[in-house]
């Protein structure tokens, strides 16, 4: 059985027509990094967490967030709108991902969500133009229009795909934002793109400087790693030549 456990003072039922934002730890960790950043920058309040039958067995403590739950729910104001963010500090167990995605859709419907905003990463190999930063997919009869190409005739996989399916099936409307990302390492730069798009939808400026700083650090580490690997390869090549 999946349910919402209230731990904070804020009551989700009292929020009028909120936006719901969420994403998962998929390609580039874009969905997770984006939602975590939005929670921090907008100083949203922790309303509670989602309890599942097969919850990941982990937690940690931080001064700004207290004890961390695998699937947290935050809420507050963003400009002139109410917002609910589901922050996935972990990925739902495979055996209950379908039920979990349906629960999110049911929760969104019960809260009278105005628009759903889902966030994920996208394989850069399909990019048609270097200036292209993201693509998007409409859900239901959404009123949101974004200044980017639609992602058409391409498969979306994983928990994000299930969430899209159930949001649509439950009659909700919204968008899925897919930033081009590094596939196999965290990509704060791609997350910064998604944060800016979400901010535009909400009509609020969300600072992305800390994400861009993280991206610079990761890129510097990657560049240094590549330099070391090339040096090792060159050393091994010279070593082999010395035995010829």
N, C-alpha and C positions, 0 to 999 in steps of 0.2 A: 504494500500500500504506500502510495506517495502522497505526502501532505506538506503543507506549509506550517512551520513552527515559528510563532511570533516571539521575538526576544527583545525588541526595542519598543520605544514609546510611540513611534509613528504607526498609524493605522492605514493600511493600504486601501481599505474600503472607503476611506474618507477622501481619497484623491479623485478629483473630477477629471475624467477623460485623459488619463496619463498616456504618455508614450512609453512603450516597453522596449528596452534595448538589451540585447544579449548576443553572445558569441561563444565559441568553444576553443579548445587548445589544438586547433588544426594547423594547416600550413602556415608557417611563420609565426605561430602563436598569435595571429592577428586579432582574432575574436577576443581572446583573453586579455591581451595587452591593451586593446582599445577600451574594453569595458572597465578594466582596472583603472586606467588613466582617467576616464570620465568620472568614476566614483571619487577619485582623489581630488581632481581639479574642481569639481562642482561641490565638493564637501557634502556628499550625500550621506544620509543616516542609514545605519543598518536596521532594517525592519525585522529580519529574521533569516531563516534558512529553509531549504527544501530537504525534507527527510525522505530517503528512499530505503528500500529493503536491503539493497546491497551497496551501502554507502562506502566510499573509499576510507580506509582506516588510517587517517592522517589528520593532523592539525598543527598549528604553530601559533605563536603569540607575537604580536607587534604592538607598539605603543599607540599607533594611530588607529588600528583596527581591532585591538583586543584579541580574543581567541578566534582563530579563523576556522570557518566551516567549509566543507567541500563545495557546497552550492549555496551561495549567499544571495540575499535579496536586499537591495538598497533603494531608497526613495528620497525624493526632495523636489526642489524647483530648479528649472533650467530656463532662464529668461522669464517669459510669461507662461510657461507650461509646467505641468507636473510630469515627473519622469520616474519610472521604475527600471532598475537595472538588475538583471540576474547575472551575478559574477561567478563564473565556473572556475574555481581554483583547482578543480579536478574534472575528469571526464566521466560521465555516468557509465556504470558497468554495461558491457555489451548486451547482456541478457535482459536488461530493462530499459534500453534506450528508446524503444518504441513507446513504451508506457510513459517514460519521462517526457518525451517530446509532446505526446498527447496531453500530459498534465500541464505543461507550459501553455499550450493553446487554450486549455480549459480555464486556467488561471487568468490568462489575458482576457478571455471573453467575460469571465465573472467580474473582473475589475473595470470593465467598460473601456478597455484600452482604445485610444484614438487611432494610433498607428503603431505597428510593430517595426522595429529597425533591427535587422539581423546583420551580423558582421562576420566576414571570413576572409581567407586568403585565396589568391588565384595564381595559377601557374603562369609565369611570365612568357612562356614559349608561344602563347596564343596572341600576345600583344602585336597589334598591327602598326603601331606608331610609338616611337620612343617617348613622346610627350604624353601618351596615354597612361594614367595613373590607376584607374580602377574601372570596373564595369558593375552593372547592377541588374537586378531582377525584380520586377514588380510582384507584389502579392495581393491578390484580390483586386477590388476596385479602388486602388489607392489614389489619393490626390497628390501624392509626392511626385515631382518630376525632377530628375537630376541631369546635370550637364555632362553626360558621359554616354558611351554606347551601352546598349543592353547586352547581356550575355545570353545569346540565343543558340539553341541546338548543341549545347554542351552539358555534359553530366555534372551534377553536384552530388557529392557523396558524404557519408558520415552523419553525425548527429545534427549538423546544420541542415542537411537535406531533409531529414525527418521532421525537424522543427518547421521548415518551410511548408512541407506537405500538410502538417496538421493545422498550422495557422490558416492556411488557405481553406482546408476542409471545414474548419470551425467558423468560417465566414469572416475572418479578420482581414484587415488590409494593412499594407505596409511595403517595405522594400528590403532586399538583401544587398548589402554593399560588399563587393569583393575586390580588395586591393591586390595589385600585383605584388608578389612577395618572394623572398628567398624561401624555398620550400622546406629546407631541413635545418634551419636554425631560426631563433627568434629574430623578428624583423621589426624593430620599433619604428623605422622610417615608413614602412607600409602601414603600420598602425596609426601614425600621425596623419596620413592621408585620410584614413577612415574617420578619425576623430574630427577632422575639419569638415568632412561631409555631414557627419552627425550634427555637428554644431550648426551648420547652415540650415539643416532641417528644423532644428529646435529654435533657430533664431538667436543663438548665443555664441559668443567667441570663447573657444576653449583653448587655452595655451598649450602648445605642443613642444615647447622648448626642451623640456626634460626628456621627452621621447627622442628628439633629434640628437641630444647629447649622448643618450644611450646608444643610438645608432652609430655615432662617430666612434665611440669606444669599441663597439663590436667590429666595425670595419677596420679599425686600426689593428685590433688583435688578429683578425683574419689576414690582413696584409702581412703582418709580422710572421704569422704561421706559414704562409706561402713562401716567404723569403727564407725561412729556416728549412722548409722542405726542399726548396731548390738548392740550397747550400749543401744539404745532406746528399741529394742526388748527384751533384757535381763532384763532391768528395768521393762518393762510391765509384763514380765513373773513372776518376783519376786513379783510384786504388786498383781498379780492374786493369787499367792500361799499364800500370807498373809491373804487372805479372806477365804481360805479353812478350 
